[in-house]
Amino acid sequence: MKSNSRRSFLKQTAMAGTALTANRWFKGNVFAQSASTTARIYVDPAQKIATLERKVFGSFIEHLGRAVYGGIYEPGSRLADANGFRKDVLEEIKRMGVPIIRYPGGNFVSGYNWLDGVGPKDKRPVVLDKAWNTIETNQFGTNEFLEWCRAVGSEPLLGLNLGTGTPEMAAALVEYCNQEKGTKWSELRREHGVEKPHNIKYWCIGNEMDGWWQIGHMPAREYGLKARDCANQMRMIDPSLQLIACGSSSPGMQTYLEWDRQVLEECYDMVDGISLHCYYRNDDQETGAGGDTAKFLSFNLEMENQINEIAGVCDYVKARNRSSKKLWLSFDEWNVWYRARNGDGKRQQAPHLLEEVYNLEDALLVGGFCNSLMRHAERVRIACLAQLVNVIAPITTNADGFFRHTIYYPYAWTLQCARGEVLDLAVESPTYNVQGKGAVPYLDVSGTMDGKNVTLFVLNRDLNKARDVEVIWREAAPDKVGFSQVLTGRDLKAFNSFENPNKVAPQPFEAPKTGSKTKFQVPAHSYTVIQWSS
């Protein structure tokens, strides 16, 4: 329990005849199985986790495959504007309201010279990108990305090359972007036609430098010292920067947690956050054999474990340093990804790479990830669905338009409805057993409160049964239901395509009646969002 008032509320509820028969907390404030088959959600407006930082629903665009060329940028296309930006994609991202977008990588950034992507386009070099073995034309670079961000209304999160790059050139990019005028790099930007500074606030100091696959991979302490030097030089130019150190690229790394500890011991006082990455799969990684869907739908709890473990390392180093600063977390790469794994571009320009096809069960887990990020709003300030267009993405384009993958919908719902304060919900749910994990609740629930609007996001992991839900309001129940939709279907393997773009699509959810207790039923294997207002 998190407070005496919470204990008091639960005690009063039990005395009123609605006993909580669970005997322990589960992850994410979910009670273990009770004798009842009805799931109960206890909503107390006074119990809040934190104010929701909208940047936890960010995304990511890398120079990889068709994410940039043919995704957001396609000069010569009938769908492009005068800048070469795909108008259909631009308007869709703008309508979604993606708050922050990480760029230009990813693995790509560890071999990227940012000078190749600025200045007159006819003088930009064509180079070999060694990360993905593709030909990079550099026709889209820093200034184009920042102009595109302004057009879609997103804040940029810029990645820095700490693989082949140097702290000096990283600081030069900060000067290029943020210094108004009067210096070497700011005047170069003005020569390139950008008079006003971009004033970029958020920066990633490298990418996955713990990985053997990464260009410039190095030991943790070596990276930590390089990151410290980089951060120091960057802050000399702009002290207001928010800097993210490169954390472990996956919990599966042999150096997991030890890497993060050693890095932070070298640069803790110079950075503001540390990154986390993880991708999730529903097959046997060694054989490729089909996976266990019931287990797969619990993987958002592994995300929560990772968050808690990295936060623990941060706090350990904080205590050792006797520091007053508390680092926040940037989960700036996450998604389902396991089918389209071939990253060899065979030295082509913008080849089709990592274009995952997402089905219904993938979308349900993405909804669970969104729930988990909300529940950790007190520590996670930034998170990025990887990626945004074409490459392991919710949107895929062709010459005539685009379609929305199944994972688009839970992501878009949180962008639309998750606002204000994250509620510290008490959830009583029946459970099922997952090998190696124990009891997992069928219902995974997060909620937010924005003024008089209360929104619940409900994942039903039960593959076979609809589940009865009872919402018990600590204070007066809201008067009416506004937005209310559900994502489900008969076939968990169903997916969308250009030929059938709406095979898996949201359905209206019957608005439950309001009262001191609000009752409704969520379908088997479903993700539901309900927004009430007073």
Secondary structure, 3 states (H helix, E strand, C coil): CCCHHHHHHHHHHHHCCCCCCCCCEECCCEECCCCCCCEEEEECCCCEEEECCHHHHEEECCCCCCCCECCCECCCCCCECCCCEEHHHHHHHHHHCCCEEEECCCHHHHHCCHHHHCCCHHHCCCEEECCCCEEECCCCCHHHHHHHHHHHCCEEEEEECCCCCCHHHHHHHHHHHHCCCCCHHHHHHHHCCCCCCCCCCEEEECCCCCCCCCCCCCCHHHHHHHHHHHHHHHHHHCCCCEEEECCCCCCCCCCCCHHHHHHHHHHHHHCCEEEEEEEECCECCCCCCECCHHHHCCCHHHHHHHHHHHHHHHHHHHHHHCCCCCCEEEEEEEEECCCCCCCCCCCCECCCCCCCCCEHHHHHHHHHHHHHHHHCCCCEEEEEEECCECCCCCEEEECCEEEECCCHHHHHHHHHHCCCEEECCEEECCEEEECCCEEEECEEEEEEEECCEEEEEEEECCCCCCEEEEEEECCCCCCEEEEEEEECCCCCCCECCCCCCCCCCCEECCCCCCCCEEEEEECCCEEEEEEEEC
